[in-house]
């Protein structure tokens, strides 16, 4: 007597595996998008701490600009990018130019800034900037306030600035 699987048994197994795949893939994609957003926001929070300390110990003015813009291919896929640029404002012009040094730059596609109550308008109104002054002087426009980021799947992370020392709390949902 042969011990083999019948065609019906194989079809049942294929249907079960297909159903499990259909159920699990969207959950996995949502989890992956949440992890990307969480990682970006926590990295940006570390950058805020780094530039706060750099300004404090170097005695130089540092600017962090945060914006949402369409990437080059954004017109095709409709995704937005969040972009940040941290730089030493050597000539105290308030804008990034050839005299300034880049401390950090980053971006992430599919993430946008949906609320920003910190900083002031800069770069011709296309970004919000936080200015970090050397020892003894607070950041400008950062307290109190929060920046809310939203991923393309609807996940939200909020960076909350709690004090003039630049302490940042991150909450992701």
N, C-alpha and C positions, 0 to 999 in steps of 0.2 A: 504494500500500500504506500502511495506517495504522500509525503507531507509537504504540501505547498499551499500558498495563499490563493484563494479564488479571486476572480476579477472583482467581485462585489466587495470583498474585504479590502482589497487594494484601493478601490474607489472611496470607500468609507474613510480610510486613513488619509487619503489625499484631501478629501473634503474637510476633515477635522484640522489638518495642518493648515489648509488655506484659510479657514475661519480664524484660527489662532493668529495667523499672520495679519489678516485684515484688522483684527482687533488690536494687536500689539504695535504695529508700525506707526499709526498716528500718535499713540502715547509716547513711543520712543522719540519721535520727531519733536513733540512738545517738550519733553524732558531735555532733549539736546539743545533746543532753542533757549530754554530757561537757563541751562548751564552756561551757554555762551554769553547771555546777558549778564548773569551773575558774575562771571569771570571778568567781563569788561568793566563793570561798575566797581568791583573790588580792586582791580588794577588801577583804575582812575583814582580811587580813594588813596591808594598807596602813592600815586604820583603827587597828589595834593600834599601828603605828609612829607614827601621828599623835597618838593619845591619850597614848602614852608621852612623846613630845616635848612635848605641851601641858602635861602634868603637871609635867614637868621644868622647863620655862621659866616657867610661870605660878605655880608653887608651890602648886597646888591638887590635891586628891585626886580622881582620876577612876576611875569604875567602868565596866567593860564586862560586860554581862549577855548570855549566849547561851542560847537555849532552842529546843526543838522543840515546836510545839503544833499543834493542828488549827485550820485557818482556818475562817471562818464557814461556808463551803460544804463543808468537809472531810467532813462526815457524808454528803454525797452522792457525792463522787468518791473518798474515802478517801485523798487526798493530805495530806501534812504540810507545814508551813512551818518553816523555820529563821528565827529572828528574833534580831536583836541590837540592843542599846541601849547607847550610850556616853554617859555624863553626868558633869558636874562635881557631886560630892557636897558642896555648899556647907555644909550643916549637919552633915556627917559622921554621918548617920543610917544609911547603908548601904543605903537604899532610895530609889527615885526618888519625889520629892514636888514640891510647887509651888515650893519654894525652889531647886531644882536647874536647871541649864542643860543642854539636850541638845546634844551635840557631833555625834553621828551616830546614825542609825537605819537599819536595812535588813532586808529579808526576801527570801526566795525560796521559791516553792512547789515542791513535789516534792523538796525536799532535807531531810534530817533529820540530827540529831546522833546518831550511833550509839555513840560513845565519847568521853568527856570526862574526862581525868585531871588537868586544870588547874582552878584556881580552887576556890571553896568554894560550898556551896549557899546560895542567896539567893532572895528573892521567894517566901517560904513553900515552898521546896523545888522550885519549878517551873523554876528556872534555875541556871546556874553563873556566878559572878562572878569577874572578875579585878579587883583593886584596884591602881591605879597611884598611888604616892606621889611627892611632889616630889623634887628632887635629893638624891642620896645614899641614898635608901631603895629597896629592891627592891619588885617586885610581890609580892603575897601569893598563894601557892598555885599559881604558874605554872611552877615549875621543879622538876625536869624534868617534862615532860608533853606530851600531845598531844590534839588534838581531831580526831576522824574524822567526816567528813561523807559521806553516801551519797545519791546521786541515785536517782530512781525506776527508772532503767534498770540499776542495779547499779554504776555508776561510783563510785569512792571517791577522796576527797582528804583528805590529812592535814596539819594544821598542827602542827608540832613546835616547842615552846618550848625553846631550848637554854641560855639563861643568864638571870641575874637582870636583865640590861639589857633584856629583852623582845625579844631577837632571835628571829625566827620564820622557820622554813623551811617551804615548801609543796611537797608531793609529790602529784601526781595520777596515777591509773592508769586 
